[in-house]
Amino acid sequence: MKIIQYILSISFFITFVNESYSQNKLNILLITADDLNCNTVGVYGSKVDNITPNIDKLASQGLRFTKAHVNVAVCAPSRGVIATGLYAHNSGLVGFSDTKKDIPTIVKTFKSEGYRCGILGKVDHSSPKFDTPWDTKLDLKDLGMGRDKDIYYKEATKFIQESKKKNQPFYLMVNSHDPHRPFAKSDQEKKWKKYNIKDPSRIYKPNEVVVPGFLPELPEVRLEISEYYSSVRRLDDTVGRILQTLEEQGVANNTLIMFLSDNGMAFPFSKANCYLQSTNTPWLVKWPGVVKEGKVDDEHFISTVDFFPTVLEAAGIKKPITLDGKSFVKILNGKNQKGRKHVFTQFHETNGGNAYPIRSVQDERFGYIFNAWANGKKVFKNESQSGRSWKAMKKVANSDTTIKARVHLFENRVLEEFYDFKNDPNALNNLIHNPKYKKEIACKRKELEKYMEKTGDFLLAAFRKRDDAQFIKKFVAKLQQEAKASKIERDKMKKAKK
């Protein structure tokens, strides 16, 4: 009898310790949008009526960064930076294939600390390795093609309840597939009729939206922008339901929430580039008891390479991990942090296996872009050209010289670009040959070179020999071969999975 009582008392003690452990550990919830422009969101200056009420509410409950950026403005590489805390050229995640490098990842790190890890949507793109050990994972078709707010709510609730039952803190990554193509009510989405895609809570008409300044004002462009905004509203519906379950499950006060987009909208001159509208992301942070409500940070540059080290420090996890990113918990605590006056971004290859190596540096006013691939012959092709807008631009280019010039620039680019983003946020006036900005251009070139050297960027040699056309041509050709080989291998793996 005494032995049984002893065993029961020990069991009770272990349960008590475990419960105390889980209650004291901070939960982490990361919500991402897919292809959302920063200034589309209400609190970031959107002029479209009542577009993101739930996201705006979240912003009012915490901190909103205005100078937040993704480091790579395309799906998988962008999320690879989030998952590793490393720049793409260091993680090996420059494209859409798994990394073969032995690097720390956020899921393995949190699991080693007793966390339960779950992901809803964008599983492959958010998993640096094929065997990323998620405890729960649901993808596109499990979630109403990533567009059903009620399924997201149901699955998030189930995951949180299971975490509570097991007395585990959680890391949950919720990835909406909105506003990625196909846009709501578009011809492209109608081809998905068999999936019974749910409509947004509001459908926007062309006369209710605003065409961004980097795109021409054309009827077909305006129509596609309205479809995009309807998808943004459906994203917001999903965010609302996720926040609802946190409250209902009683974990809202012990959960650090971050919201951001993986890159800009899937239109020409945004996604898969290094312009301001490509990488500037809406980044919101709610951390009850730490981050004050309704705060706005207009000073510090942060980027997705900083996410991993930040949530590690927030959760009190001290690991001897070497990362490229730097924690900004200090900023979340209301303090200033030095060394956040600029941001480095890059692009390497498309999902189609085409290499377009680009490097960029931006500060509060200026942005410098190095397009290593731009040789006057290679033509840029990516997903943003699959919709109404690009077709309309190409058609009108035959009779409109301004649009013709934009189409030519997008397809061919130039070796270097330099913009005054403060006065020209849409990057319409390339100042690279303007003698007035000679000093600023030289400064940005030096900053970029220093960064590339410090981080071991493989594109450094091409940057240093940017005036040697033949050298760059051979260098980029080699990268193209590698990109194609990677795609072939990726396609084989996908076929094997089936």
VENWOFEN-V204178 format. One record per residue. N is the residue number from 1. SS is DSSP state (~ for helix, > for strand, _ for the rest). PHI is phi as a letter, one per 20 degrees, with the letter a starting at -180 (999 if undefined). D_FIRST is the distance of its C-alpha to the first C-alpha in whole Angstrom. Layout:
# VENWOFEN-V204178
n=N ss=SS phi=PHI d_first=D_FIRST
n=N ss=SS phi=PHI d_first=D_FIRST
This chain:
# VENWOFEN-V204178
n=1 ss=_ phi=999 d_first=0
n=2 ss=~ phi=f d_first=4
n=3 ss=~ phi=f d_first=5
n=4 ss=~ phi=f d_first=5
n=5 ss=~ phi=f d_first=6
n=6 ss=~ phi=f d_first=9
n=7 ss=~ phi=f d_first=10
n=8 ss=~ phi=f d_first=11
n=9 ss=~ phi=f d_first=12
n=10 ss=~ phi=f d_first=14
n=11 ss=~ phi=f d_first=15
n=12 ss=~ phi=f d_first=16
n=13 ss=~ phi=f d_first=18
n=14 ss=~ phi=f d_first=20
n=15 ss=~ phi=f d_first=21
n=16 ss=~ phi=f d_first=22
n=17 ss=~ phi=f d_first=24
n=18 ss=~ phi=f d_first=26
n=19 ss=~ phi=f d_first=27
n=20 ss=~ phi=f d_first=28
n=21 ss=~ phi=f d_first=30
n=22 ss=~ phi=f d_first=32
n=23 ss=~ phi=f d_first=33
n=24 ss=~ phi=e d_first=34
n=25 ss=_ phi=f d_first=36
n=26 ss=_ phi=f d_first=40
n=27 ss=> phi=f d_first=40
n=28 ss=> phi=c d_first=44
n=29 ss=> phi=c d_first=46
n=30 ss=> phi=d d_first=49
n=31 ss=> phi=d d_first=52
n=32 ss=> phi=c d_first=55
n=33 ss=> phi=e d_first=58
n=34 ss=_ phi=d d_first=60
n=35 ss=_ phi=m d_first=64
n=36 ss=_ phi=d d_first=64
n=37 ss=_ phi=f d_first=67
n=38 ss=~ phi=g d_first=66
n=39 ss=~ phi=f d_first=68
n=40 ss=~ phi=f d_first=68
n=41 ss=_ phi=f d_first=65
n=42 ss=~ phi=g d_first=66
n=43 ss=~ phi=f d_first=65
n=44 ss=~ phi=d d_first=66
n=45 ss=_ phi=n d_first=70
n=46 ss=_ phi=f d_first=70
n=47 ss=_ phi=e d_first=73
n=48 ss=_ phi=e d_first=71
n=49 ss=_ phi=f d_first=70
n=50 ss=_ phi=l d_first=67
n=51 ss=_ phi=f d_first=66
n=52 ss=_ phi=c d_first=62
n=53 ss=~ phi=f d_first=61
n=54 ss=~ phi=f d_first=57
n=55 ss=~ phi=f d_first=58
n=56 ss=~ phi=f d_first=60
n=57 ss=~ phi=f d_first=57
n=58 ss=~ phi=f d_first=55
n=59 ss=~ phi=f d_first=57
n=60 ss=~ phi=f d_first=58
n=61 ss=_ phi=e d_first=54
n=62 ss=_ phi=b d_first=54
n=63 ss=> phi=d d_first=57
n=64 ss=> phi=d d_first=60
n=65 ss=> phi=e d_first=61
n=66 ss=_ phi=d d_first=65
n=67 ss=_ phi=d d_first=65
n=68 ss=> phi=e d_first=62
n=69 ss=> phi=c d_first=63
n=70 ss=_ phi=e d_first=62
n=71 ss=_ phi=e d_first=63
n=72 ss=> phi=c d_first=64
n=73 ss=_ phi=e d_first=65
n=74 ss=_ phi=b d_first=64
n=75 ss=~ phi=h d_first=61
n=76 ss=~ phi=f d_first=59
n=77 ss=~ phi=f d_first=60
n=78 ss=~ phi=f d_first=60
n=79 ss=~ phi=f d_first=56
n=80 ss=~ phi=f d_first=56
n=81 ss=~ phi=f d_first=57
n=82 ss=~ phi=g d_first=54
n=83 ss=~ phi=f d_first=51
n=84 ss=~ phi=c d_first=52
n=85 ss=_ phi=m d_first=54
n=86 ss=_ phi=c d_first=57
n=87 ss=_ phi=f d_first=60
n=88 ss=~ phi=g d_first=61
n=89 ss=~ phi=f d_first=63
n=90 ss=~ phi=e d_first=60
n=91 ss=~ phi=e d_first=58
n=92 ss=_ phi=n d_first=60
n=93 ss=_ phi=e d_first=59
n=94 ss=_ phi=e d_first=63
n=95 ss=_ phi=c d_first=63
n=96 ss=_ phi=d d_first=61
n=97 ss=_ phi=d d_first=59
n=98 ss=_ phi=f d_first=56
n=99 ss=_ phi=e d_first=56
n=100 ss=_ phi=d d_first=56
n=101 ss=_ phi=e d_first=55
n=102 ss=_ phi=e d_first=52
n=103 ss=_ phi=c d_first=51
n=104 ss=_ phi=f d_first=49
n=105 ss=_ phi=c d_first=48
n=106 ss=~ phi=f d_first=46
n=107 ss=~ phi=f d_first=44
n=108 ss=~ phi=f d_first=43
n=109 ss=~ phi=f d_first=42
n=110 ss=~ phi=f d_first=40
n=111 ss=~ phi=f d_first=38
n=112 ss=~ phi=f d_first=37
n=113 ss=_ phi=d d_first=36
n=114 ss=_ phi=n d_first=34
n=115 ss=_ phi=e d_first=36
n=116 ss=> phi=e d_first=37
n=117 ss=> phi=d d_first=40
n=118 ss=> phi=c d_first=42
n=119 ss=> phi=b d_first=46
n=120 ss=> phi=d d_first=48
n=121 ss=_ phi=n d_first=52
n=122 ss=_ phi=l d_first=54
n=123 ss=_ phi=f d_first=51
n=124 ss=~ phi=f d_first=53
n=125 ss=~ phi=f d_first=56
n=126 ss=~ phi=d d_first=52
n=127 ss=_ phi=d d_first=51
n=128 ss=_ phi=g d_first=52
n=129 ss=_ phi=c d_first=51
n=130 ss=_ phi=g d_first=51
n=131 ss=_ phi=d d_first=47
n=132 ss=_ phi=g d_first=46
n=133 ss=_ phi=e d_first=42
n=134 ss=_ phi=f d_first=42
n=135 ss=_ phi=f d_first=39
n=136 ss=> phi=c d_first=41
n=137 ss=> phi=b d_first=45
n=138 ss=> phi=c d_first=47
n=139 ss=_ phi=d d_first=51
n=140 ss=~ phi=g d_first=55
n=141 ss=~ phi=f d_first=54
n=142 ss=~ phi=f d_first=51
n=143 ss=~ phi=c d_first=52
n=144 ss=_ phi=m d_first=55
n=145 ss=_ phi=l d_first=57
n=146 ss=_ phi=m d_first=55
n=147 ss=_ phi=c d_first=57
n=148 ss=_ phi=d d_first=55
n=149 ss=~ phi=f d_first=53
n=150 ss=~ phi=f d_first=51
n=151 ss=~ phi=f d_first=49
n=152 ss=~ phi=g d_first=49
n=153 ss=~ phi=g d_first=47
n=154 ss=~ phi=f d_first=45
n=155 ss=~ phi=f d_first=44
n=156 ss=~ phi=f d_first=44
n=157 ss=~ phi=f d_first=41
n=158 ss=~ phi=f d_first=39
n=159 ss=~ phi=f d_first=39
n=160 ss=~ phi=f d_first=38
n=161 ss=~ phi=f d_first=35
n=162 ss=~ phi=f d_first=34
n=163 ss=~ phi=f d_first=34
n=164 ss=~ phi=f d_first=32
n=165 ss=~ phi=f d_first=29
n=166 ss=_ phi=e d_first=29
n=167 ss=_ phi=l d_first=29
n=168 ss=_ phi=d d_first=32
n=169 ss=_ phi=f d_first=35
n=170 ss=> phi=c d_first=38
n=171 ss=> phi=d d_first=42
n=172 ss=> phi=c d_first=44
n=173 ss=> phi=d d_first=47
n=174 ss=> phi=d d_first=49
n=175 ss=> phi=d d_first=53
n=176 ss=_ phi=f d_first=55
n=177 ss=_ phi=e d_first=58
n=178 ss=_ phi=e d_first=60
n=179 ss=_ phi=e d_first=63
n=180 ss=_ phi=f d_first=64
n=181 ss=_ phi=f d_first=66
n=182 ss=_ phi=f d_first=67
n=183 ss=_ phi=f d_first=67
n=184 ss=_ phi=g d_first=67
n=185 ss=_ phi=m d_first=69
n=186 ss=_ phi=e d_first=71
n=187 ss=~ phi=f d_first=73
n=188 ss=~ phi=f d_first=70
n=189 ss=~ phi=f d_first=68
n=190 ss=~ phi=f d_first=69
n=191 ss=_ phi=f d_first=69
n=192 ss=_ phi=e d_first=65
n=193 ss=~ phi=g d_first=66
n=194 ss=~ phi=f d_first=63
n=195 ss=~ phi=e d_first=60
n=196 ss=_ phi=l d_first=61
n=197 ss=_ phi=f d_first=61
n=198 ss=_ phi=f d_first=60
n=199 ss=_ phi=f d_first=63
n=200 ss=_ phi=f d_first=62
n=201 ss=_ phi=f d_first=62
n=202 ss=_ phi=b d_first=66
n=203 ss=_ phi=d d_first=69
n=204 ss=_ phi=e d_first=71
n=205 ss=_ phi=e d_first=75
n=206 ss=~ phi=g d_first=77
n=207 ss=~ phi=f d_first=79
n=208 ss=~ phi=d d_first=76
n=209 ss=_ phi=d d_first=75
n=210 ss=_ phi=c d_first=76
n=211 ss=_ phi=f d_first=77
n=212 ss=_ phi=f d_first=76
n=213 ss=_ phi=f d_first=79
n=214 ss=_ phi=e d_first=79
n=215 ss=_ phi=d d_first=79
n=216 ss=_ phi=f d_first=83
n=217 ss=_ phi=e d_first=83
n=218 ss=_ phi=c d_first=84
n=219 ss=~ phi=g d_first=83
n=220 ss=~ phi=f d_first=81
n=221 ss=~ phi=f d_first=79
n=222 ss=~ phi=f d_first=78
n=223 ss=~ phi=f d_first=77
n=224 ss=~ phi=f d_first=75
n=225 ss=~ phi=f d_first=74
n=226 ss=~ phi=f d_first=73
n=227 ss=~ phi=f d_first=71
n=228 ss=~ phi=f d_first=69
n=229 ss=~ phi=f d_first=68
n=230 ss=~ phi=f d_first=67
n=231 ss=~ phi=f d_first=64
n=232 ss=~ phi=f d_first=64
n=233 ss=~ phi=f d_first=63
n=234 ss=~ phi=f d_first=60
n=235 ss=~ phi=g d_first=59
n=236 ss=~ phi=f d_first=58
n=237 ss=~ phi=g d_first=57
n=238 ss=~ phi=f d_first=54
n=239 ss=~ phi=g d_first=53
n=240 ss=~ phi=g d_first=53
n=241 ss=~ phi=f d_first=51
n=242 ss=~ phi=f d_first=48
n=243 ss=~ phi=f d_first=49
n=244 ss=~ phi=f d_first=48
n=245 ss=~ phi=f d_first=44
n=246 ss=~ phi=g d_first=43
n=247 ss=~ phi=f d_first=44
n=248 ss=~ phi=f d_first=42
n=249 ss=_ phi=e d_first=39
n=250 ss=_ phi=m d_first=39
n=251 ss=_ phi=d d_first=39
n=252 ss=~ phi=f d_first=43
n=253 ss=~ phi=f d_first=42
n=254 ss=~ phi=c d_first=40
n=255 ss=> phi=c d_first=43
n=256 ss=> phi=e d_first=46
n=257 ss=> phi=d d_first=48
n=258 ss=> phi=c d_first=51
n=259 ss=> phi=c d_first=54
n=260 ss=> phi=a d_first=57
n=261 ss=> phi=d d_first=59
n=262 ss=_ phi=f d_first=60
n=263 ss=_ phi=a d_first=64
n=264 ss=_ phi=f d_first=67
n=265 ss=_ phi=f d_first=68
n=266 ss=_ phi=e d_first=69
n=267 ss=_ phi=c d_first=73
n=268 ss=_ phi=g d_first=76
n=269 ss=_ phi=m d_first=75
n=270 ss=_ phi=c d_first=72
n=271 ss=_ phi=g d_first=69
n=272 ss=_ phi=m d_first=69
n=273 ss=_ phi=b d_first=71
n=274 ss=_ phi=c d_first=71
n=275 ss=_ phi=e d_first=73
n=276 ss=~ phi=g d_first=72
n=277 ss=~ phi=f d_first=71
n=278 ss=~ phi=e d_first=69
n=279 ss=~ phi=d d_first=66
n=280 ss=> phi=f d_first=66
n=281 ss=_ phi=c d_first=63
n=282 ss=_ phi=f d_first=61
n=283 ss=> phi=c d_first=58
n=284 ss=> phi=d d_first=56
n=285 ss=> phi=c d_first=53
n=286 ss=> phi=d d_first=51
n=287 ss=_ phi=b d_first=48
n=288 ss=_ phi=g d_first=47
n=289 ss=_ phi=n d_first=47
n=290 ss=_ phi=c d_first=49
n=291 ss=_ phi=e d_first=52
n=292 ss=_ phi=f d_first=54
n=293 ss=_ phi=f d_first=55
n=294 ss=_ phi=m d_first=59
n=295 ss=> phi=e d_first=59
n=296 ss=> phi=c d_first=62
n=297 ss=> phi=d d_first=63
n=298 ss=_ phi=d d_first=66
n=299 ss=_ phi=d d_first=66
n=300 ss=_ phi=e d_first=64
n=301 ss=_ phi=e d_first=64
n=302 ss=> phi=c d_first=61
n=303 ss=> phi=b d_first=60
n=304 ss=~ phi=f d_first=58
n=305 ss=~ phi=f d_first=57
n=306 ss=~ phi=e d_first=56
n=307 ss=~ phi=f d_first=53
n=308 ss=~ phi=g d_first=50
n=309 ss=~ phi=f d_first=50
n=310 ss=~ phi=f d_first=50
n=311 ss=~ phi=f d_first=47
n=312 ss=~ phi=f d_first=45
n=313 ss=~ phi=f d_first=46
n=314 ss=~ phi=f d_first=46
n=315 ss=_ phi=e d_first=42
n=316 ss=_ phi=m d_first=42
n=317 ss=_ phi=e d_first=42
n=318 ss=_ phi=d d_first=43
n=319 ss=_ phi=c d_first=44
n=320 ss=_ phi=f d_first=47
n=321 ss=_ phi=d d_first=49
n=322 ss=_ phi=e d_first=53
n=323 ss=_ phi=c d_first=54
n=324 ss=_ phi=f d_first=58
n=325 ss=_ phi=f d_first=57
n=326 ss=_ phi=c d_first=56
n=327 ss=_ phi=f d_first=53
n=328 ss=_ phi=d d_first=55
n=329 ss=~ phi=g d_first=52
n=330 ss=~ phi=g d_first=54
n=331 ss=~ phi=f d_first=56
n=332 ss=~ phi=f d_first=54
n=333 ss=_ phi=e d_first=53
n=334 ss=_ phi=n d_first=57
n=335 ss=_ phi=d d_first=58
n=336 ss=_ phi=e d_first=61
n=337 ss=_ phi=c d_first=61
n=338 ss=_ phi=f d_first=63
n=339 ss=_ phi=n d_first=65
n=340 ss=_ phi=c d_first=64
n=341 ss=_ phi=d d_first=68
n=342 ss=> phi=b d_first=68
n=343 ss=> phi=b d_first=67
n=344 ss=> phi=d d_first=67
n=345 ss=> phi=c d_first=67
n=346 ss=> phi=b d_first=68
n=347 ss=> phi=b d_first=68
n=348 ss=> phi=c d_first=69
n=349 ss=> phi=b d_first=69
n=350 ss=_ phi=e d_first=68
n=351 ss=_ phi=f d_first=66
n=352 ss=_ phi=e d_first=69
n=353 ss=_ phi=n d_first=69
n=354 ss=_ phi=d d_first=72
n=355 ss=> phi=e d_first=72
n=356 ss=> phi=c d_first=74
n=357 ss=> phi=f d_first=72
n=358 ss=> phi=c d_first=73
n=359 ss=> phi=c d_first=72
n=360 ss=> phi=b d_first=72
n=361 ss=> phi=c d_first=72
n=362 ss=> phi=c d_first=72
n=363 ss=> phi=c d_first=72
n=364 ss=_ phi=f d_first=73
n=365 ss=_ phi=c d_first=76
n=366 ss=> phi=d d_first=77
n=367 ss=> phi=c d_first=76
n=368 ss=> phi=d d_first=77
n=369 ss=> phi=c d_first=76
n=370 ss=> phi=d d_first=77
n=371 ss=> phi=e d_first=77
n=372 ss=_ phi=f d_first=78
n=373 ss=_ phi=e d_first=78
n=374 ss=_ phi=f d_first=81
n=375 ss=_ phi=d d_first=84
n=376 ss=_ phi=n d_first=86
n=377 ss=_ phi=d d_first=86
n=378 ss=_ phi=f d_first=82
n=379 ss=_ phi=d d_first=81
n=380 ss=_ phi=f d_first=78
n=381 ss=_ phi=c d_first=76
n=382 ss=_ phi=b d_first=72
n=383 ss=~ phi=g d_first=71
n=384 ss=~ phi=f d_first=72
n=385 ss=~ phi=e d_first=76
n=386 ss=_ phi=e d_first=74
n=387 ss=_ phi=d d_first=75
n=388 ss=~ phi=f d_first=78
n=389 ss=~ phi=f d_first=78
n=390 ss=~ phi=f d_first=79
n=391 ss=~ phi=f d_first=81
n=392 ss=~ phi=f d_first=83
n=393 ss=~ phi=f d_first=84
n=394 ss=~ phi=f d_first=85
n=395 ss=~ phi=f d_first=88
n=396 ss=~ phi=f d_first=89
n=397 ss=_ phi=g d_first=89
n=398 ss=_ phi=f d_first=92
n=399 ss=_ phi=c d_first=94
n=400 ss=_ phi=c d_first=92
n=401 ss=~ phi=f d_first=93
n=402 ss=~ phi=f d_first=90
n=403 ss=~ phi=f d_first=87
n=404 ss=~ phi=g d_first=89
n=405 ss=~ phi=f d_first=88
n=406 ss=~ phi=f d_first=85
n=407 ss=~ phi=f d_first=84
n=408 ss=~ phi=f d_first=86
n=409 ss=~ phi=f d_first=84
n=410 ss=~ phi=f d_first=80
n=411 ss=~ phi=f d_first=81
n=412 ss=~ phi=d d_first=83
n=413 ss=_ phi=l d_first=82
n=414 ss=_ phi=c d_first=83
n=415 ss=_ phi=g d_first=82
n=416 ss=> phi=c d_first=81
n=417 ss=> phi=c d_first=81
n=418 ss=> phi=b d_first=81
n=419 ss=> phi=c d_first=80
n=420 ss=> phi=e d_first=80
n=421 ss=_ phi=f d_first=77
n=422 ss=_ phi=f d_first=77
n=423 ss=_ phi=d d_first=81
n=424 ss=_ phi=c d_first=80
n=425 ss=_ phi=f d_first=77
n=426 ss=_ phi=e d_first=78
n=427 ss=_ phi=l d_first=79
n=428 ss=_ phi=e d_first=83
n=429 ss=_ phi=c d_first=85
n=430 ss=_ phi=f d_first=84
n=431 ss=_ phi=d d_first=86
n=432 ss=_ phi=f d_first=85
n=433 ss=_ phi=d d_first=89
n=434 ss=_ phi=e d_first=90
n=435 ss=~ phi=f d_first=91
n=436 ss=~ phi=f d_first=90
n=437 ss=~ phi=d d_first=86
n=438 ss=~ phi=g d_first=87
n=439 ss=~ phi=f d_first=85
n=440 ss=~ phi=f d_first=82
n=441 ss=~ phi=f d_first=82
n=442 ss=~ phi=f d_first=82
n=443 ss=~ phi=f d_first=79
n=444 ss=~ phi=f d_first=77
n=445 ss=~ phi=f d_first=78
n=446 ss=~ phi=f d_first=77
n=447 ss=~ phi=f d_first=74
n=448 ss=~ phi=f d_first=73
n=449 ss=~ phi=f d_first=74
n=450 ss=~ phi=f d_first=72
n=451 ss=~ phi=f d_first=69
n=452 ss=~ phi=f d_first=69
n=453 ss=~ phi=f d_first=70
n=454 ss=~ phi=f d_first=67
n=455 ss=_ phi=e d_first=65
n=456 ss=_ phi=m d_first=66
n=457 ss=_ phi=f d_first=68
n=458 ss=_ phi=f d_first=69
n=459 ss=_ phi=e d_first=72
n=460 ss=~ phi=g d_first=73
n=461 ss=~ phi=g d_first=76
n=462 ss=~ phi=f d_first=77
n=463 ss=~ phi=f d_first=77
n=464 ss=~ phi=f d_first=79
n=465 ss=_ phi=d d_first=82
n=466 ss=_ phi=f d_first=82
n=467 ss=_ phi=e d_first=86
n=468 ss=_ phi=d d_first=86
n=469 ss=~ phi=g d_first=86
n=470 ss=~ phi=f d_first=86
n=471 ss=~ phi=f d_first=83
n=472 ss=~ phi=f d_first=81
n=473 ss=~ phi=g d_first=82
n=474 ss=~ phi=f d_first=81
n=475 ss=~ phi=f d_first=78
n=476 ss=~ phi=f d_first=77
n=477 ss=~ phi=f d_first=78
n=478 ss=~ phi=f d_first=75
n=479 ss=~ phi=f d_first=72
n=480 ss=~ phi=f d_first=74
n=481 ss=~ phi=f d_first=73
n=482 ss=~ phi=f d_first=70
n=483 ss=~ phi=f d_first=69
n=484 ss=~ phi=f d_first=70
n=485 ss=~ phi=f d_first=68
n=486 ss=~ phi=f d_first=65
n=487 ss=~ phi=f d_first=66
n=488 ss=~ phi=f d_first=67
n=489 ss=~ phi=f d_first=63
n=490 ss=~ phi=f d_first=61
n=491 ss=~ phi=f d_first=63
n=492 ss=~ phi=f d_first=62
n=493 ss=~ phi=f d_first=58
n=494 ss=~ phi=f d_first=59
n=495 ss=~ phi=f d_first=60
n=496 ss=~ phi=f d_first=58
n=497 ss=~ phi=f d_first=55
n=498 ss=_ phi=f d_first=56
